[in-house]
Amino acid sequence: MSNSVDFSKPQRQSLTGILVMFVNTLQKSVRAFWPILLLWLVKFETLNKLVVFGSVAGFLIVIGFFSYLQYWFFTFYIDEETNEFVIQKGVLKKTKITMQLHKIQQVNINQSLIQRLVNVHKLEIDTAGSDKKEASISAISHELALILKERLIHYSELDPTSEATINETESEPTAFVKIGLGSLIKIGFTSNYVRSFALILVVFSTIMENVKQFNVADEYVENQITTLDALPILTSVLVFIAIIITLVLVVNLGRTLLKYFDFTIQKSHQSIVLSYGLLATKNTLLNPNKVQIVKITQNYLQKKLDVTTIGVRQASSDATKVTEKDKIEVPGCTQNESNAILKLLFSKLPEKGVVHLPNWRKLGVNTFFMGLVPLTIAILLNLNNAFFTWKEFSLYAALFSVFAGLLLWFSFRNYKLFVSNDFIIKQNGAWDIDTTIIEPYKIQAIQTQQFVWQKITDIGSVTMSTAGGTVSFTTANYTEIKKLINYWLYQMESSDKNWM
């Protein structure tokens, strides 16, 4: 099939994709006219059934005809003269989207539940600097999608008419890393606690707000308080904590399995193919040359279980507005798998090099703002409102001081900057330890900062900006920072490597 595909001529989507367009249009219509539909449901008994069912049937026929027109007027092709990918679409309003091939950053192949049922895929095309997908093809066969994404990614790098290029494009991806179910379960139970807790809190608040509208909340809360009053305070607290922990773990595991199930990494030509998902599958083509920042995250439990998460940030034209679509995560890697992925991204395993440590004043400043300030505010609030007895307050304050002190100490101890000839590696974190890796030649700008009171102690901060975001290191030896900056500027100016 690949030899017969001529993308210089306009191509249409798969014919079965009309059903996908029909469902999408129907969903949008239901969302737009839901008040009318709700009114019909409430007054269904009093309405003329023939008129109701006739209107619904006519509405579906109109949507079906409109979906067919969407399919017919949607075409895409590669303009070989201008090296652009062109999409033309629209029924009443005609739209033409053109993208320069050398600016295409990422091509994703996703599949929703309805697309899986009719055996088509959605191809999404990203260029650097956009907050949303530049363009998408909603219904395309998997084989054609694979061929097209390879052409789009490598068209500007290769001669598409050469036999070598065709053979390389058509070669099947080779399996590289496959994240097993056991690794996903481990990472699901040991990560994203705060995010899952926030999700549970939002869901619980929404449910309680809806329950209040039916005058059930007060009775429910009163019953729960009566039940808790019958138990010792310590038991009630332990039960509540156990319930929260259980919910967080279940939510973590569910989100991880749904999103990352059957996570497979394949090597295809000069790119990396990532495919994953349980209900909605996603297939992402990643070019290592366009990777700007790599972040490895691992906590104590994950280290014991030999799992880690690798985050990848790609190029964006506005580094201050790096969006979620510029970030890719590989969860549940073992140490060997992590090393193999890093070698594929950087051509070799990153070395940490010379270590640079922060000044002890960083610990003092963090202790003041994250320890003393919250305690002072709590004391003032308790003086005015007497939320707790001073005996109870002392106990809670002691627990907070121990917990905050441990977090601050480990955060300070893990805060380090490693510099080698080819890599800049920042390490930080108290429980989840983040190891952020960038290559000096990909730095676009360097900014230093030194407050007036820091000049006496010769400390300052540095911020390195890349097309995928920024990396900062604060409260460091300012003299050493300036020496490092001079060397990094030399590497930026003298390097001829391509990173876009």
C-alpha positions as CSV (number, residue, x, y, z in Angstrom):
1,M,0.0,0.0,0.0
2,S,2.8,2.4,0.9
3,N,4.2,2.4,-2.6
4,S,0.9,3.4,-4.1
5,V,0.2,6.3,-1.7
6,D,1.0,9.6,-3.4
7,F,0.5,12.3,-0.8
8,S,1.1,15.0,-3.4
9,K,-2.4,14.3,-4.5
10,P,-5.4,15.2,-2.2
11,Q,-6.4,12.3,0.0
12,R,-9.7,11.7,1.8
13,Q,-10.4,10.1,5.2
14,S,-11.7,6.5,5.6
15,L,-15.3,6.1,4.5
16,T,-16.2,4.5,7.8
17,G,-15.1,7.7,9.5
18,I,-18.4,9.2,8.5
19,L,-19.8,7.5,11.6
20,V,-17.1,9.2,13.8
21,M,-18.1,12.6,12.4
22,F,-21.8,11.7,12.9
23,V,-21.2,10.9,16.6
24,N,-19.0,14.0,17.1
25,T,-21.6,16.3,15.5
26,L,-24.4,14.6,17.5
27,Q,-22.5,15.2,20.8
28,K,-21.9,18.9,20.0
29,S,-25.6,19.3,19.1
30,V,-26.8,17.6,22.3
31,R,-24.5,19.9,24.3
32,A,-25.9,23.0,22.4
33,F,-29.6,22.1,22.7
34,W,-29.7,20.3,26.0
35,P,-32.2,22.8,27.5
36,I,-34.7,21.9,24.8
37,L,-34.1,18.2,25.2
38,L,-34.6,18.5,28.9
39,L,-37.8,20.4,28.4
40,W,-39.0,17.6,26.1
41,L,-38.2,14.9,28.6
42,V,-40.1,16.8,31.4
43,K,-43.2,17.3,29.2
44,F,-42.9,14.1,27.2
45,E,-46.4,12.9,28.2
46,T,-48.1,16.0,27.1
47,L,-46.3,16.3,23.7
48,N,-47.4,14.9,20.4
49,K,-45.4,11.7,20.0
50,L,-45.5,11.8,16.2
51,V,-44.0,15.3,16.2
52,V,-41.3,14.4,18.8
53,F,-40.1,11.3,17.0
54,G,-40.4,12.9,13.6
55,S,-38.3,15.8,14.7
56,V,-35.7,13.5,16.2
57,A,-35.6,11.4,13.0
58,G,-35.3,14.5,10.8
59,F,-32.6,15.9,13.1
60,L,-30.6,12.7,12.8
61,I,-31.0,12.7,9.0
62,V,-29.7,16.2,8.8
63,I,-26.7,15.4,11.0
64,G,-26.0,12.3,8.9
65,F,-26.1,14.3,5.6
66,F,-23.9,17.0,7.2
67,S,-21.4,14.4,8.3
68,Y,-21.1,13.0,4.8
69,L,-20.4,16.5,3.5
70,Q,-17.7,17.0,6.1
71,Y,-16.1,13.8,4.9
72,W,-16.4,14.7,1.2
73,F,-15.0,18.2,1.6
74,F,-12.1,17.2,3.9
75,T,-8.8,16.5,2.0
76,F,-5.2,16.6,2.9
77,Y,-1.9,16.4,0.8
78,I,1.8,17.3,0.8
79,D,2.7,20.3,-1.4
80,E,6.2,19.2,-2.7
81,E,6.9,22.6,-4.3
82,T,6.5,24.6,-1.0
83,N,7.3,21.7,1.4
84,E,4.0,22.2,3.2
85,F,1.3,19.9,4.6
86,V,-2.1,21.2,3.5
87,I,-5.6,20.4,4.9
88,Q,-8.7,21.7,3.3
89,K,-12.1,21.3,5.1
90,G,-15.4,23.0,5.6
91,V,-19.0,22.7,4.3
92,L,-20.4,26.2,4.5
93,K,-17.1,27.9,5.6
94,K,-14.1,26.7,3.7
95,T,-10.8,26.5,5.6
96,K,-7.3,25.8,4.4
97,I,-4.6,24.9,6.9
98,T,-0.9,24.9,5.8
99,M,2.1,23.9,7.9
100,Q,5.7,24.0,6.9
101,L,7.1,20.4,7.1
102,H,10.3,21.5,8.9
103,K,8.3,23.1,11.7
104,I,6.2,20.0,12.5
105,Q,7.3,18.9,15.9
106,Q,5.2,15.9,16.8
107,V,2.6,13.6,15.2
108,N,0.3,11.6,17.4
109,I,-2.0,8.8,16.4
110,N,-4.9,8.5,18.9
111,Q,-8.0,6.3,19.0
112,S,-11.1,6.9,21.1
113,L,-13.7,4.3,21.9
114,I,-15.9,5.1,18.9
115,Q,-12.9,5.2,16.6
116,R,-11.8,1.8,17.9
117,L,-15.3,0.4,17.1
118,V,-15.1,1.4,13.4
119,N,-11.3,0.7,13.2
120,V,-10.0,4.1,12.3
121,H,-7.6,6.5,14.1
122,K,-7.1,10.2,14.7
123,L,-3.9,11.8,13.5
124,E,-2.9,15.0,15.3
125,I,-0.1,17.3,14.2
126,D,1.7,19.7,16.5
127,T,4.1,22.5,15.7
128,A,6.1,24.3,18.3
129,G,4.5,27.1,20.3
130,S,0.8,26.3,19.9
131,D,-1.5,25.8,22.9
132,K,-3.6,23.4,20.9
133,K,-3.3,20.9,18.1
134,E,-2.4,22.6,14.8
135,A,-4.5,20.2,12.8
136,S,-6.1,16.8,13.0
137,I,-7.5,14.1,10.7
138,S,-10.3,12.3,12.6
139,A,-10.7,9.1,10.6
140,I,-7.7,7.4,8.9
141,S,-6.6,3.8,8.7
142,H,-3.8,2.8,11.0
143,E,-1.5,1.8,8.1
144,L,-2.0,5.0,6.3
145,A,-1.6,7.0,9.5
146,L,1.8,5.4,10.2
147,I,3.0,6.1,6.7
148,L,1.8,9.7,6.8
149,K,3.4,10.5,10.2
150,E,6.7,9.2,9.0
151,R,6.6,11.4,5.9
152,L,5.6,14.4,7.9
153,I,8.3,14.0,10.5
154,H,11.2,13.1,8.1
155,Y,10.2,14.8,4.9
156,S,12.4,17.8,5.4
157,E,15.4,15.6,6.5
158,L,15.3,13.1,3.7
159,D,14.6,12.9,0.0
160,P,11.2,11.2,-0.2
161,T,11.8,10.1,-3.8
162,S,14.9,8.1,-3.0
163,E,14.7,4.3,-2.7
164,A,16.7,4.4,0.6
165,T,14.2,6.8,2.1
166,I,11.2,4.7,1.0
167,N,12.7,1.6,2.6
168,E,13.5,3.4,5.8
169,T,10.0,4.9,6.0
170,E,8.3,1.6,5.4
171,S,10.4,-0.4,7.8
172,E,8.5,-1.7,10.7
173,P,9.2,-0.2,14.2
174,T,11.4,-2.5,16.4
175,A,10.3,-3.2,19.9
176,F,12.5,-1.3,22.4
177,V,10.8,-1.1,25.9
178,K,7.5,-2.5,27.1
179,I,6.2,-1.4,30.5
180,G,4.6,-4.4,32.1
181,L,1.4,-4.4,34.2
182,G,3.4,-5.1,37.4
183,S,5.5,-1.9,36.9
184,L,2.3,0.2,36.2
185,I,0.7,-1.1,39.4
186,K,3.9,-0.2,41.4
187,I,4.0,3.3,39.9
188,G,0.3,3.7,40.4
189,F,0.5,3.0,44.1
190,T,3.6,5.2,44.7
191,S,3.0,8.4,42.8
192,N,0.6,11.4,42.4
193,Y,-0.7,11.4,46.0
194,V,-1.4,15.2,46.0
195,R,-3.1,15.2,42.6
196,S,-5.3,12.2,43.5
197,F,-6.2,13.8,46.9
198,A,-7.2,17.0,45.2
199,L,-9.4,15.0,42.7
200,I,-11.1,13.2,45.5
201,L,-11.7,16.5,47.4
202,V,-13.3,18.1,44.3
203,V,-15.5,15.0,43.6
204,F,-16.6,14.9,47.2
205,S,-17.4,18.6,47.3
206,T,-19.4,18.3,44.1
207,I,-21.4,15.4,45.5
208,M,-22.1,17.1,48.8
209,E,-23.2,20.3,47.0
210,N,-25.7,18.3,44.9
211,V,-26.9,16.4,47.9
212,K,-27.6,19.7,49.7
213,Q,-30.1,20.6,47.0
214,F,-32.2,17.6,48.0
215,N,-32.0,18.5,51.7
216,V,-30.3,15.3,52.5
217,A,-26.8,16.6,53.4
218,D,-27.7,17.9,56.9
219,E,-29.2,14.6,57.9
220,Y,-26.3,12.7,56.4
221,V,-23.7,14.8,58.1
222,E,-25.6,14.6,61.4
223,N,-25.7,10.8,61.2
224,Q,-21.9,10.6,60.4
225,I,-21.1,12.9,63.4
226,T,-23.2,10.8,65.7
227,T,-21.4,7.7,64.5
228,L,-18.0,9.3,64.9
229,D,-18.9,10.6,68.4
230,A,-19.6,7.0,69.5
231,L,-15.9,6.1,68.7
232,P,-12.8,7.3,70.5
233,I,-11.2,10.3,68.9
234,L,-8.0,8.5,67.9
235,T,-10.0,5.7,66.3
236,S,-12.1,8.1,64.3
237,V,-8.9,9.9,63.1
238,L,-7.3,6.6,62.1
239,V,-10.4,5.4,60.3
240,F,-10.7,8.7,58.4
241,I,-7.0,8.6,57.4
242,A,-7.3,4.9,56.3
243,I,-10.3,5.8,54.1
244,I,-8.5,8.7,52.5
245,I,-5.3,6.6,51.9
246,T,-7.4,3.8,50.4
247,L,-9.2,6.2,48.1
248,V,-6.0,7.9,47.0
249,L,-4.3,4.6,46.2
250,V,-7.3,3.3,44.2
251,V,-7.6,6.6,42.3
252,N,-3.9,6.5,41.5
253,L,-4.0,3.0,40.3
254,G,-7.1,3.5,38.2
255,R,-5.8,6.7,36.5
256,T,-2.4,5.0,35.8
257,L,-3.9,1.8,34.3
258,L,-6.4,3.7,32.2
259,K,-3.9,6.1,30.8
260,Y,-0.7,4.0,30.4
261,F,-2.0,0.5,29.9
262,D,0.2,-1.6,27.5
263,F,2.8,1.2,27.3
264,T,5.2,0.3,24.5
265,I,8.3,2.1,23.2
266,Q,9.5,1.3,19.7
267,K,12.4,2.6,17.7
268,S,11.4,3.7,14.2
269,H,14.1,5.1,11.9
270,Q,15.4,8.2,13.8
271,S,12.4,8.5,16.1
272,I,10.7,6.9,19.1
273,V,7.2,5.6,18.9
274,L,5.2,5.6,22.1
275,S,1.8,3.8,22.2
276,Y,-0.4,3.3,25.3
277,G,-4.0,3.5,26.6
278,L,-6.8,1.2,27.7
279,L,-10.0,2.7,26.5
280,A,-8.5,5.5,24.4
281,T,-5.2,4.6,22.8
282,K,-2.5,7.1,21.9
283,N,0.4,6.7,19.5
284,T,3.1,9.4,19.6
285,L,6.1,9.8,17.4
286,L,8.9,11.6,19.2
287,N,12.1,12.9,17.6
288,P,15.1,12.8,20.1
289,N,16.7,15.9,18.4
290,K,13.7,18.0,19.5
291,V,13.8,16.9,23.1
292,Q,14.7,19.9,25.3
293,I,14.4,18.8,28.9
294,V,14.3,15.3,30.4
295,K,13.1,14.9,34.0
296,I,13.5,11.6,36.0
297,T,11.2,11.3,39.1
298,Q,11.7,8.7,41.8
299,N,10.9,8.5,45.5
300,Y,12.2,6.1,48.2
301,L,9.5,3.5,47.6
302,Q,9.9,3.5,43.9
303,K,13.7,3.1,44.3
304,K,13.1,0.0,46.4
305,L,10.6,-1.3,43.8
306,D,13.0,-0.4,40.9
307,V,10.5,1.8,39.0
308,T,10.8,5.4,37.9
309,T,9.0,8.0,35.7
310,I,10.7,9.8,32.8
311,G,9.2,13.1,31.7
312,V,10.1,14.6,28.3
313,R,9.6,18.2,27.2
314,Q,9.8,19.2,23.6
315,A,10.4,22.4,21.9
316,S,7.9,25.3,22.1
317,S,8.4,28.7,20.5
318,D,7.3,30.3,23.7
319,A,9.3,28.7,26.6
320,T,7.2,30.5,29.2
321,K,4.0,28.8,28.0
322,V,5.0,25.1,27.7
323,T,1.7,23.3,27.6
324,E,0.7,19.7,28.4
325,K,1.0,18.7,24.8
326,D,4.8,19.5,25.0
327,K,5.2,17.0,27.9
328,I,5.4,13.2,27.5
329,E,5.7,10.8,30.4
330,V,7.1,7.2,30.4
331,P,5.9,5.6,33.7
332,G,7.2,2.5,35.5
333,C,10.6,2.1,33.9
334,T,13.2,-0.1,35.6
335,Q,16.7,1.2,36.0
336,N,17.9,-0.7,32.9
337,E,15.0,0.5,30.9
338,S,15.5,4.1,32.1
339,N,19.2,3.9,31.0
340,A,18.2,2.5,27.6
341,I,15.7,5.3,27.0
342,L,18.3,8.0,28.1
343,K,20.8,6.6,25.7
344,L,18.3,6.7,22.9
345,L,17.4,10.4,23.7
346,F,20.9,11.6,24.2
347,S,23.0,9.0,22.3
348,K,24.8,8.2,25.5
349,L,24.1,7.9,29.2
350,P,24.2,11.4,30.9
351,E,27.1,11.9,33.4
352,K,26.6,14.0,36.5
353,G,30.0,15.6,36.5
354,V,31.1,18.2,39.1
355,V,28.6,18.9,41.9
356,H,27.6,22.4,43.0
357,L,25.8,22.8,46.3
358,P,23.6,25.6,47.6
359,N,24.5,27.9,50.4
360,W,23.2,27.0,53.9
361,R,21.1,30.2,53.8
362,K,18.7,28.5,51.4
363,L,17.7,26.2,54.3
364,G,17.3,29.2,56.6
365,V,15.1,31.1,54.2
366,N,12.9,28.1,53.5
367,T,12.6,27.4,57.2
368,F,11.4,30.9,57.8
369,F,8.8,31.1,55.1
370,M,7.6,27.4,55.3
371,G,7.9,26.8,59.0
372,L,8.0,29.9,61.2
373,V,5.5,32.0,59.1
374,P,2.7,29.3,59.1
375,L,3.2,28.7,62.8
376,T,3.0,32.4,63.6
377,I,-0.2,32.7,61.6
378,A,-1.7,29.7,63.4
379,I,-0.9,31.1,66.8
380,L,-2.5,34.5,65.9
381,L,-5.6,32.7,64.6
382,N,-5.9,30.6,67.7
383,L,-5.5,33.6,70.0
384,N,-8.4,35.3,68.3
385,N,-10.7,32.3,67.8
386,A,-9.6,29.6,70.2
387,F,-10.0,26.8,67.8
388,F,-7.9,24.5,70.1
389,T,-6.8,24.4,73.7
390,W,-3.2,25.4,74.0
391,K,-2.3,21.8,75.0
392,E,-3.9,20.5,71.8
393,F,-2.3,23.3,69.8
394,S,1.2,22.5,71.2
395,L,0.7,18.9,70.1
396,Y,-0.3,19.8,66.6
397,A,2.4,22.4,66.4
398,A,5.0,19.9,67.4
399,L,3.8,17.4,64.8
400,F,3.8,20.1,62.1
401,S,7.3,21.2,63.1
402,V,8.7,17.7,62.9
403,F,7.0,17.0,59.5
404,A,8.0,20.4,58.0
405,G,11.5,20.2,59.4
406,L,12.1,16.8,57.8
407,L,10.8,18.0,54.4
408,L,12.9,21.1,54.5
409,W,16.0,19.2,55.5
410,F,15.7,16.5,52.8
411,S,14.8,19.2,50.3
412,F,18.0,21.1,51.1
413,R,20.1,18.0,51.2
414,N,18.9,16.8,47.7
415,Y,19.3,20.2,46.1
416,K,22.3,19.9,43.8
417,L,23.6,21.0,40.4
418,F,25.9,18.6,38.4
419,V,27.9,20.0,35.5
420,S,29.8,18.0,32.9
421,N,31.0,18.8,29.4
422,D,27.8,17.6,27.7
423,F,25.1,17.8,30.4
424,I,23.7,20.1,33.1
425,I,21.8,18.0,35.7
426,K,19.7,19.5,38.5
427,Q,18.5,17.4,41.4
428,N,15.8,18.6,43.8
429,G,12.9,17.3,46.0
430,A,12.1,16.1,49.4
431,W,10.1,12.9,48.8
432,D,9.9,12.7,45.0
433,I,13.4,13.4,43.8
434,D,13.5,15.1,40.4
435,T,16.6,14.8,38.2
436,T,16.3,17.4,35.4
437,I,18.7,17.0,32.4
438,I,19.5,19.5,29.7
439,E,22.3,19.8,27.1
440,P,24.2,23.1,27.1
441,Y,23.9,23.7,23.4
442,K,20.1,23.7,23.6
443,I,20.1,26.7,26.0
444,Q,18.6,29.8,24.4
445,A,19.1,32.3,27.2
446,I,20.8,32.5,30.6
447,Q,19.8,34.9,33.3
448,T,21.6,35.6,36.6
449,Q,20.2,37.2,39.7
450,Q,21.9,38.6,42.9
451,F,20.1,40.6,45.5
452,V,22.0,43.4,47.2
453,W,22.3,41.6,50.5
454,Q,23.7,38.5,48.7
455,K,26.8,40.4,47.4
456,I,28.5,40.2,50.8
457,T,28.2,36.4,50.9
458,D,28.9,36.0,47.1
459,I,25.7,34.0,46.4
460,G,23.2,34.3,43.6
461,S,20.9,32.4,41.2
462,V,21.0,31.3,37.6
463,T,18.1,30.5,35.2
464,M,18.7,28.6,32.0
465,S,15.9,29.0,29.3
466,T,15.3,26.4,26.6
467,A,12.6,26.0,24.0
468,G,11.0,23.4,26.4
469,G,11.0,25.5,29.6
470,T,13.4,26.8,32.2
471,V,15.8,25.3,34.8
472,S,16.9,27.4,37.8
473,F,19.4,26.9,40.5
474,T,19.3,29.4,43.4
475,T,21.5,30.4,46.4
476,A,24.7,29.1,44.8
477,N,28.3,30.4,44.7
478,Y,28.0,33.4,42.4
479,T,31.7,33.4,41.3
480,E,31.3,29.7,40.2
481,I,28.1,30.5,38.5
482,K,29.7,33.2,36.3
483,K,32.5,30.8,35.3
484,L,29.9,28.2,34.3
485,I,27.9,30.7,32.3
486,N,30.9,31.7,30.2
487,Y,31.5,28.1,29.3
488,W,27.9,27.5,28.5
489,L,27.7,30.6,26.3
490,Y,30.8,29.3,24.4
491,Q,29.0,25.9,23.9
492,M,25.9,27.6,22.7
493,E,27.7,29.7,20.1
494,S,30.2,27.1,18.9
495,S,27.7,24.1,18.6
496,D,26.4,23.2,15.1
497,K,24.0,20.5,16.4
498,N,20.3,20.7,15.4
499,W,17.7,20.8,18.2
500,M,14.6,21.7,16.2
